[in-house]
Amino acid sequence: MDPQNPVVRLCAEGMRAETEGRDADARELFEQAWRTAADDYEACVAAHYLARHQPTPRETLRWNQECLDRANRVGDERVTGFYPSLHLNLAKAHRDLGDPQEARRHFTLAAAHLDDAPPGPYADGLRFTIADGLREAGRAADGGLYDLLIRLCAREDLRALGLVLPAYLGDLGTEEDRARLAAALHTLHATRWLPEQEQEALGRVIGSLGAAA
């Protein structure tokens, strides 16, 4: 985004106010950005930040939908990298409103657009958040992996967690992600680091994932 654009500049000032704990000032700056917006691109940027400062989940959803609608009207490379975040925000809004089916639809769309985000920590954070949202509805069918990870956390087994967590946290359900997770689990199983009961639980997880493939 062009830092000299007046709407972008106002939103940057609003973000700075957020980090300083001045939420009322931040909202006023984002509202000013919305009033200043001269086209759909600028309105998209302003709506994204306004959605963060709404009093109800319904209003949050309305502004996130406004943001997506404006991005669709722009329809060029300026907004391509926005889509993972736009759908992620809509997914969260629908989840907060008790609509898991629509939430999952937008989590899935966010995952489909993830490659459009510039690589780096921002994209990694998006991946982890999207993956967590997709897992939420299907956690009971993970073969016990979540429960095993909780046990590893309780024991502070950093070696085992270091092997598995990156693949687990970034798993969007694609064949590539599933293969990466399976490889990490097989590697952990081969090390024989875990106590007997956890080793057996890990074997069941691997068997469950293999059966589901």
C-alpha positions in Angstrom: 0.0 0.0 0.0 1.1 3.5 -0.8 2.1 5.2 2.5 1.4 8.6 1.0 -2.2 7.7 0.2 -4.4 9.8 2.6 -6.6 6.9 3.6 -3.6 4.6 4.2 -1.9 7.3 6.2 -5.0 7.8 8.4 -5.2 4.0 9.0 -1.5 3.9 9.9 -2.2 6.6 12.5 -5.1 4.6 13.7 -3.0 1.5 14.1 -0.5 3.5 16.0 -3.2 4.7 18.3 -4.3 1.1 18.9 -0.8 0.1 20.0 -0.8 3.0 22.4 -4.1 1.9 23.9 -6.1 4.9 22.5 -9.0 2.9 21.0 -11.4 5.9 20.8 -8.8 7.9 18.8 -8.1 4.8 16.6 -11.8 4.5 15.8 -12.1 8.2 15.0 -9.1 7.9 12.6 -10.6 4.9 10.9 -14.0 6.7 10.5 -12.2 9.7 9.1 -10.4 7.3 6.6 -13.8 6.0 5.6 -15.2 9.5 5.0 -12.0 10.4 3.1 -12.1 7.3 0.8 -12.6 8.4 -2.8 -12.8 5.0 -4.5 -13.5 1.3 -3.8 -9.9 0.5 -3.0 -9.6 3.2 -0.4 -13.0 2.2 1.0 -11.8 -1.4 1.3 -8.8 -0.4 3.3 -10.8 1.9 5.6 -13.6 -0.7 6.1 -11.0 -3.4 7.1 -9.9 -1.2 10.0 -13.3 0.0 11.0 -14.5 -3.6 11.4 -12.0 -3.9 14.3 -13.8 -1.2 16.3 -17.5 -2.2 16.2 -19.7 -2.6 19.3 -21.5 -5.8 18.2 -20.6 -9.0 16.3 -23.3 -8.1 13.8 -21.7 -4.7 13.0 -18.3 -6.4 12.8 -19.7 -8.8 10.2 -21.3 -5.9 8.3 -18.1 -4.0 8.0 -16.0 -7.1 7.1 -18.6 -7.9 4.4 -18.3 -4.3 3.2 -14.6 -4.7 2.9 -14.9 -7.9 0.8 -17.5 -6.3 -1.4 -15.3 -3.3 -2.1 -12.3 -5.6 -2.8 -14.4 -7.5 -5.3 -15.3 -4.3 -7.1 -11.6 -3.3 -7.3 -10.7 -6.7 -8.7 -7.0 -6.1 -9.5 -3.6 -6.9 -8.1 -3.9 -4.1 -5.5 -6.3 -6.3 -3.5 -5.1 -9.8 -4.4 -3.1 -10.2 -1.2 -6.1 -9.0 0.9 -8.3 -12.0 0.3 -6.9 -14.5 2.9 -7.4 -11.9 5.6 -10.8 -10.7 4.3 -12.2 -14.3 4.4 -10.5 -15.0 7.7 -12.2 -12.0 9.3 -15.6 -13.0 7.9 -15.1 -16.5 9.2 -14.4 -15.2 12.7 -17.4 -12.9 12.5 -19.7 -15.7 11.5 -18.3 -17.9 14.2 -18.9 -15.2 16.8 -22.5 -15.0 15.6 -23.0 -18.8 16.0 -23.0 -19.7 12.3 -20.3 -22.5 12.1 -21.3 -23.6 8.6 -20.7 -20.1 7.1 -17.6 -19.7 9.3 -16.1 -22.9 7.9 -16.9 -21.7 4.3 -14.9 -18.6 4.8 -12.1 -20.4 6.6 -11.9 -22.6 3.5 -11.9 -19.7 1.2 -9.2 -18.0 3.3 -7.1 -21.2 2.9 -7.6 -21.2 -0.8 -6.3 -17.7 -1.1 -3.4 -18.1 1.3 -0.8 -18.3 -1.5 -1.8 -14.7 -2.5 -0.4 -13.3 0.7 3.2 -12.2 0.6 5.4 -14.8 2.2 6.8 -14.1 5.7 5.6 -13.9 9.3 2.3 -12.3 8.3 1.4 -15.2 6.0 2.6 -17.7 8.6 0.3 -16.1 11.2 -2.6 -16.2 8.7 -1.9 -19.9 8.0 -1.9 -20.8 11.7 -5.1 -18.9 12.4 -6.9 -20.4 9.4 -5.8 -23.9 10.3 -7.0 -23.4 13.8 -10.4 -22.3 12.5 -10.6 -25.3 10.2 -9.6 -27.7 13.0 -12.2 -26.4 15.4 -15.1 -28.2 13.7 -13.2 -31.4 13.2 -11.1 -31.7 16.3 -13.0 -34.8 17.5 -11.9 -36.7 14.4 -8.2 -36.1 14.7 -7.5 -39.5 16.1 -6.5 -38.1 19.5 -3.7 -35.9 18.2 -4.9 -32.8 20.0 -5.1 -34.7 23.3 -1.6 -36.1 22.8 -0.3 -32.6 22.2 -1.9 -31.3 25.4 -0.1 -34.1 27.3 3.2 -33.2 25.7 2.6 -29.5 26.6 1.8 -30.5 30.2 5.1 -32.4 30.4 7.0 -29.6 28.6 8.4 -32.0 26.1 9.9 -29.4 23.9 11.7 -31.8 21.6 8.6 -33.7 20.7 6.6 -30.5 20.4 9.2 -28.9 18.2 9.0 -31.8 15.8 5.2 -31.9 15.5 3.8 -28.5 16.2 4.9 -26.6 13.1 3.2 -29.2 10.9 0.2 -29.4 13.1 -0.4 -25.7 13.4 0.0 -25.1 9.7 -2.2 -28.0 8.6 -4.9 -26.7 6.2 -6.0 -30.2 5.2 -4.2 -30.3 1.8 -2.4 -33.4 0.7 0.9 -31.6 1.1 0.0 -30.5 4.6 -1.3 -34.0 5.6 2.0 -35.5 4.3 4.1 -33.1 6.2 2.2 -33.8 9.4 2.4 -37.6 8.9 6.1 -37.3 8.3 6.6 -35.4 11.5 4.5 -37.9 13.5 6.4 -40.9 12.0 9.7 -39.2 12.8 8.6 -38.7 16.4 7.4 -42.3 16.7 10.8 -43.5 15.4 12.7 -41.6 18.0 11.0 -43.5 20.9 11.3 -40.4 23.0 7.8 -40.7 24.5 6.7 -42.7 27.6 5.0 -46.0 26.7 1.4 -44.8 27.0 2.1 -41.7 24.8 4.0 -43.8 22.3 1.0 -46.1 22.0 -1.3 -43.1 21.6 1.0 -41.7 18.9 0.8 -45.0 17.1 -3.0 -44.8 17.1 -2.9 -41.2 15.8 -0.7 -42.3 12.9 -3.0 -45.2 12.2 -6.1 -43.0 12.3 -4.5 -40.4 9.9 -3.5 -43.2 7.5 -7.0 -44.6 7.5 -8.5 -41.2 6.8 -6.1 -40.5 3.9 
